[in-house]
Amino acid sequence: MKIFLTGGSGFIGSRLTERLINEDHDVTLLLRDPGKDLWFDRNKVRIVTGDIFDTGILAKEMKGCEVVFHLAAYTKPWSKDPELPYRVNVTGTINVLSAAIEAGVKRVVMTSSCGTFGYSYNGSVVNELTVPENPLCTVYERTKAEAEQKALGFCSRGIDVIIVNPSRLYGPGVLTSGNSLTRIIRGYVRGTWRIIPGKGTAVGNYVFIDDVVDGHIKAAIRGVTGEKYILGGENLSFSALFKIIGEESGRKRRMIRFPLAAIRDIIRLIRLGSRFLGISPPITEEWIDKYMKDTVISSDKAVSVLGYKITPFRQGVRKTVEWLMTNHR
């Protein structure tokens, strides 16, 4: 299959590209920096220099492709330019889909986030039909939610658009801002991460990268036009998460439950310093607010429609720790 892919140097994109070339697909990647170190063998893909604002390049290079995987996104928690997340996540998505139509591409799989569905309230389970009860916490979630609406609007123009919504990712791969949990696991293994946010009771959903890659491919093959599919894993509290990480790494760390108010105060100072220096802080107050909300996720739709499979968190962490011990001691 002939495939065009944006965001190929990111966490999901690099692992998806690796899988596609291993299955002998003809892959063209759009990269802003073609000289960047890549997770996969660059000699097995066709690399086009450009970005999602180069509409002429997009349409030209998509010609003859059967599927476009659109993964390029602004995922950092802060931007010196407040309009940049919108331009990348919303305008960039419009550009990719417009180019796909011009090039005659039949199917586009867009990567979004399960954060666009909001959070759990009073024990509720989040699925593809969930409508957020309150405003979404982060700019990333808000811009991704708008990008989804824009993308689905293209279905009426004769192109198949399928949206996949991964939850909190972890696993072997490039340690980007989209792979923060793996960096935390690395910190735990090294003994440099000892914090459990708040009381440790907030529940999130954690998904192994291999499952998300497989879900993308299955969405391209079996996904229904105009539909969204949550690609999730296990629902775990912070306390349960670190307990499993400790057991599977063979390292029992004394963890500190850090009060939310203190975390917010520290992050506020880091953010102010980062703005002064013009760099992105590792996290912001809005992201802490998000992580302290319960987000209990169901992937039943992807399981039943796509044949999606979930790796148990314990098994995924074991594989991740083994990879970290080999590559990032």
Phi and psi in degrees as a GROMACS rama.xvg file:
@    title "Ramachandran Plot"
@    xaxis  label "Phi"
@    yaxis  label "Psi"
@TYPE xy
-92.8289  124.206  LYS-2
-130.961  140.802  ILE-3
-114.28  136.225  PHE-4
-137.392  131.439  LEU-5
-103.507  154.53  THR-6
73.7653  29.664  GLY-7
-73.3194  -10.4323  GLY-8
-97.0166  -4.52066  SER-9
-80.2233  -177.963  GLY-10
-62.0251  -59.1453  PHE-11
-67.6322  -45.6571  ILE-12
-59.2985  -40.0643  GLY-13
-70.4569  -38.5789  SER-14
-72.3821  -34.8427  ARG-15
-66.3134  -43.8425  LEU-16
-59.6774  -44.6677  THR-17
-55.645  -45.2901  GLU-18
-65.6015  -42.4947  ARG-19
-64.1824  -42.6976  LEU-20
-72.5931  -29.4531  ILE-21
-67.5264  -24.2722  ASN-22
-95.5205  11.3059  GLU-23
66.9629  30.3419  ASP-24
-80.194  156.039  HIS-25
-91.337  104.331  ASP-26
-111.673  129.392  VAL-27
-111.569  127.555  THR-28
-109.621  137.553  LEU-29
-96.7868  117.531  LEU-30
-129.072  134.461  LEU-31
-71.3933  -36.7355  ARG-32
-122.134  92.4928  ASP-33
-67.2769  -15.4867  PRO-34
-87.5373  -1.59429  GLY-35
-66.4653  144.078  LYS-36
-62.7009  135.666  ASP-37
-119.463  153.553  LEU-38
-69.412  -30.1409  TRP-39
-111.979  175.545  PHE-40
-76.0384  108.89  ASP-41
-64.283  -19.9875  ARG-42
-73.6398  -10.0624  ASN-43
-101.319  5.4757  LYS-44
-130.828  163.054  VAL-45
-100.687  122.69  ARG-46
-105.566  128.845  ILE-47
-113.314  128.43  VAL-48
-83.6727  126.215  THR-49
160.346  -174.829  GLY-50
-140.93  -178.033  ASP-51
-75.9829  3.78992  ILE-52
-99.6121  -6.00449  PHE-53
-88.1081  76.4104  ASP-54
-61.867  -34.967  THR-55
-65.5606  -42.876  GLY-56
-64.5402  -41.5568  ILE-57
-56.2438  -54.4733  LEU-58
-63.3316  -40.9896  ALA-59
-62.8713  -45.7994  LYS-60
-80.4525  -16.5264  GLU-61
-82.3104  -16.0218  MET-62
-56.8486  131.487  LYS-63
87.6865  -6.7679  GLY-64
-82.5248  144.125  CYS-65
-89.3174  -33.4307  GLU-66
-136.558  140.779  VAL-67
-114.673  127.459  VAL-68
-101.354  116.673  PHE-69
-104.993  102.499  HIS-70
-114.895  -11.9853  LEU-71
-59.6533  132.217  ALA-72
-160.609  160.241  ALA-73
-97.097  108.804  TYR-74
-109.106  -7.07956  THR-75
-65.179  150.195  LYS-76
-72.1714  -14.1803  PRO-77
-152.295  150.872  TRP-78
-135.838  137.12  SER-79
-60.6039  -34.5614  LYS-80
-97.4677  106.561  ASP-81
-64.0129  -17.5623  PRO-82
-88.099  -12.4316  GLU-83
-61.6752  -45.2003  LEU-84
-57.5162  -39.0556  PRO-85
-66.743  -45.0612  TYR-86
-61.1897  -43.5304  ARG-87
-71.4387  -50.8323  VAL-88
-78.3327  -34.8296  ASN-89
-99.327  -60.8704  VAL-90
-61.2835  -39.9489  THR-91
-60.386  -39.7202  GLY-92
-65.1039  -42.4762  THR-93
-60.1597  -43.0515  ILE-94
-60.8441  -45.0652  ASN-95
-63.3624  -44.5339  VAL-96
-70.6421  -37.8014  LEU-97
-62.4071  -42.5476  SER-98
-66.0537  -38.0379  ALA-99
-62.5094  -40.8776  ALA-100
-64.5253  -45.9508  ILE-101
-60.4435  -35.3789  GLU-102
-83.6816  -7.75826  ALA-103
81.9692  18.4912  GLY-104
-69.215  138.764  VAL-105
-91.675  -26.9479  LYS-106
-142.124  132.272  ARG-107
-125.043  128.241  VAL-108
-105.324  115.8  VAL-109
-100.753  132.247  MET-110
-92.8733  121.922  THR-111
-119.305  -137.035  SER-112
-150.787  145.535  SER-113
-70.1679  -10.9484  CYS-114
-64.2923  -17.5653  GLY-115
-71.3737  -13.9848  THR-116
-90.4061  -4.29636  PHE-117
90.4753  -155.929  GLY-118
-126.802  170.71  TYR-119
-85.0145  139.023  SER-120
-130.446  130.754  TYR-121
54.586  40.7673  ASN-122
82.0251  7.91754  GLY-123
-69.2525  152.766  SER-124
-104.245  130.16  VAL-125
-83.9878  128.94  VAL-126
-138.289  -169.655  ASN-127
-67.8873  -15.3282  GLU-128
-95.1138  -4.61935  LEU-129
-69.1764  132.174  THR-130
-109.06  126.287  VAL-131
-54.6377  131.103  PRO-132
-79.4432  -27.6959  GLU-133
-131.583  163.602  ASN-134
-55.8854  144.086  PRO-135
-68.2086  145.73  LEU-136
-70.6861  -42.0775  CYS-137
-109.955  153.754  THR-138
-60.0428  -38.0269  VAL-139
-58.1484  -49.0269  TYR-140
-64.1167  -42.2602  GLU-141
-66.2294  -42.502  ARG-142
-71.2525  -34.078  THR-143
-67.5704  -37.4952  LYS-144
-62.9165  -42.165  ALA-145
-68.2392  -38.5249  GLU-146
-61.1985  -38.1007  ALA-147
-60.1518  -46.02  GLU-148
-60.7343  -45.0794  GLN-149
-62.4536  -41.8465  LYS-150
-64.1618  -45.1912  ALA-151
-66.2707  -24.8415  LEU-152
-64.5199  -20.6791  GLY-153
-77.2671  -14.7765  PHE-154
-59.5685  -32.6222  CYS-155
-72.0283  -7.71726  SER-156
-100.601  13.7218  ARG-157
90.7252  16.9733  GLY-158
-118.091  141.122  ILE-159
-80.1285  120.378  ASP-160
-118.521  123.056  VAL-161
-121.8  135.217  ILE-162
-112.929  132.455  ILE-163
-113.476  140.547  VAL-164
-124.629  86.181  ASN-165
-68.8833  154.44  PRO-166
-93.7099  -146.062  SER-167
-79.068  116.571  ARG-168
-87.5816  152.488  LEU-169
-156.152  164.391  TYR-170
132.195  174.652  GLY-171
-59.9456  137.456  PRO-172
156.335  -178.811  GLY-173
-62.9605  138.586  VAL-174
-89.9203  71.4042  LEU-175
-92.5804  -176.762  THR-176
-64.4262  -20.1853  SER-177
-83.8752  0.328127  GLY-178
-126.453  42.1603  ASN-179
-67.3102  -34.6393  SER-180
-64.945  -37.4102  LEU-181
-64.5709  -35.269  THR-182
-67.1737  -35.4304  ARG-183
-67.7676  -41.8327  ILE-184
-59.5177  -42.4916  ILE-185
-60.5005  -42.9891  ARG-186
-62.5469  -39.0615  GLY-187
-63.3973  -46.6213  TYR-188
-60.5375  -39.8945  VAL-189
-78.3354  -15.9464  ARG-190
88.957  10.8044  GLY-191
-96.9519  -8.45991  THR-192
-116.56  116.6  TRP-193
-128.794  11.7135  ARG-194
-100.649  133.449  ILE-195
-111.867  118.795  ILE-196
-64.9527  134.383  PRO-197
60.644  -138.648  GLY-198
-85.8478  -5.84048  LYS-199
83.7497  8.27093  GLY-200
-95.8199  -14.3004  THR-201
-62.7029  133.218  ALA-202
-101.852  133.242  VAL-203
-129.985  173.745  GLY-204
-114.647  131.035  ASN-205
-124.591  125.655  TYR-206
-123.572  137.529  VAL-207
-76.5355  137.522  PHE-208
-56.8628  -38.0875  ILE-209
-60.3939  -35.6424  ASP-210
-66.4348  -40.6105  ASP-211
-67.7198  -40.6911  VAL-212
-60.4136  -47.6079  VAL-213
-61.8126  -38.1238  ASP-214
-64.1079  -36.3071  GLY-215
-62.0845  -46.6187  HIS-216
-66.051  -41.3747  ILE-217
-67.423  -32.7412  LYS-218
-65.6698  -38.2577  ALA-219
-65.5095  -32.2447  ALA-220
-89.5409  -44.5281  ILE-221
-113.025  -8.97287  ARG-222
-63.4953  145.875  GLY-223
-92.8981  134.545  VAL-224
-54.4367  133.039  THR-225
81.3977  5.90033  GLY-226
-105.458  156.45  GLU-227
-113.447  147.94  LYS-228
-135.059  116.88  TYR-229
-74.4312  126.483  ILE-230
-108.309  89.7075  LEU-231
-115.012  -177.134  GLY-232
-131.943  -124.554  GLY-233
-97.7166  145.581  GLU-234
-90.0768  122.329  ASN-235
-142.685  144.143  LEU-236
-75.5089  163.546  SER-237
-59.4799  -40.4206  PHE-238
-62.3142  -44.8647  SER-239
-65.5669  -39.094  ALA-240
-59.4121  -50.1118  LEU-241
-72.0842  -27.1895  PHE-242
-62.7465  -45.3283  LYS-243
-67.218  -42.394  ILE-244
-58.6909  -42.1611  ILE-245
-63.2357  -43.6737  GLY-246
-66.7926  -41.7133  GLU-247
-79.1128  -21.8083  GLU-248
-90.3602  -13.4119  SER-249
72.0717  19.1749  GLY-250
-126.557  113.654  ARG-251
-95.0383  109.897  LYS-252
-101.613  145.538  ARG-253
-82.0225  110.069  ARG-254
-91.774  150.051  MET-255
-110.682  121.754  ILE-256
-80.9155  111.828  ARG-257
-98.8017  124.066  PHE-258
-58.0866  142.093  PRO-259
-59.1761  -42.1173  LEU-260
-60.6891  -40.1098  ALA-261
-67.6234  -39.8203  ALA-262
-61.187  -44.268  ILE-263
-63.2644  -40.2319  ARG-264
-63.4263  -43.1528  ASP-265
-64.8966  -44.2978  ILE-266
-65.5625  -35.1463  ILE-267
-62.1372  -42.715  ARG-268
-65.3143  -42.1253  LEU-269
-62.1433  -42.0891  ILE-270
-64.1838  -43.135  ARG-271
-62.8647  -41.3128  LEU-272
-65.2407  -38.2746  GLY-273
-66.0286  -39.9292  SER-274
-63.6837  -39.7792  ARG-275
-62.9639  -37.8362  PHE-276
-85.9562  -11.5364  LEU-277
75.1957  26.7656  GLY-278
-119.51  160.95  ILE-279
-81.9721  127.815  SER-280
-70.0241  157.842  PRO-281
-65.8546  -25.2321  PRO-282
-161.067  159.52  ILE-283
-126.879  171.834  THR-284
-60.2903  -37.2488  GLU-285
-65.7063  -33.0588  GLU-286
-71.934  -35.7373  TRP-287
-63.7789  -42.0036  ILE-288
-57.9728  -40.866  ASP-289
-63.2433  -48.3136  LYS-290
-69.2562  -19.2118  TYR-291
-89.124  -1.09234  MET-292
-93.6033  139.715  LYS-293
-65.377  135.679  ASP-294
-136.321  88.1034  THR-295
-92.4115  117.707  VAL-296
-110.987  143.635  ILE-297
-115.085  130.782  SER-298
-107.147  21.6885  SER-299
-58.0093  -36.7879  ASP-300
-64.0871  -46.5537  LYS-301
-64.1914  -37.19  ALA-302
-63.4137  -45.6631  VAL-303
-78.336  -36.8593  SER-304
-89.3151  -44.7808  VAL-305
-93.8145  -17.718  LEU-306
79.0695  26.1192  GLY-307
-64.7719  141.086  TYR-308
-125.019  144.751  LYS-309
-110.07  125.375  ILE-310
-79.8803  127.026  THR-311
-54.481  140.825  PRO-312
-56.4979  -41.7777  PHE-313
-58.7046  -43.5496  ARG-314
-66.7059  -42.5518  GLN-315
-64.5028  -40.2994  GLY-316
-65.4431  -39.4212  VAL-317
-58.2676  -46.0451  ARG-318
-65.0523  -38.3968  LYS-319
-66.4687  -44.1909  THR-320
-63.2077  -42.191  VAL-321
-59.9552  -41.7875  GLU-322
-66.46  -43.6931  TRP-323
-62.6242  -40.3335  LEU-324
-65.2636  -29.4361  MET-325
-83.4106  -35.9654  THR-326
-112.494  -21.9308  ASN-327
-138.432  52.2708  HIS-328
